[in-house]
């Protein structure tokens, strides 16, 4: 449904899309009672909505704090790039909304590859990856997951998404924290995913995040004296004014211009 709407430049209406809610979006006047906003869903939250622009679809930032999520005007993309965006959204919908490992893998080539780089989780090949999605990644998503976009770059057979992944570590998350039982603590994780495509299908995903920051937030790593930080990493990624620059350097360097 999402792919067809994007391809045909039709407006993505309620319950036809992956995106759902943002915890402060309802406070925006243009959001209340509007059919332009995307539907709520407990699985995942997006900070953008889809709305028509001169007959075309675009992603529009609705972050009340400003942020960096830029407008993506699909009309400026090639047909192949629009197909890539639609397929990636379909893949995400299968994972986070429909919770369907088979449908997620159906968006990928016969021998896909997914690597969550910091912890080496994922899979190579359909059999291993579908098992990983169905037994670990999809069930390992806490009920309060939010995905807050920062930027999207669409290139030649590549999409790069930058976002903050938020949740409460209330369940086992082996894909993110192998062997670590639930701590009940909040997590805010700046993440980058690089998605590659081949012959109209997704070929691979490489996901990067700061695992040291994750461990600090869960109380599993003492940041004292170490060049690491906790949730501040995510907050500064969303808003450059949220956290002063160079705080870690200032612990040992006296420089008033830092």
Helices and strands as residue ranges (DSSP letters): H 2-7, G 25-27, E 48-53, E 56-61, E 72-73, G 74-76, H 79-92, I 93-97, H 101-106, E 108-116, E 121-124, H 126-132, I 133-137, E 146-154, E 158-168, E 186-198, E 201-209, H 211-217, H 232-238, H 247-250
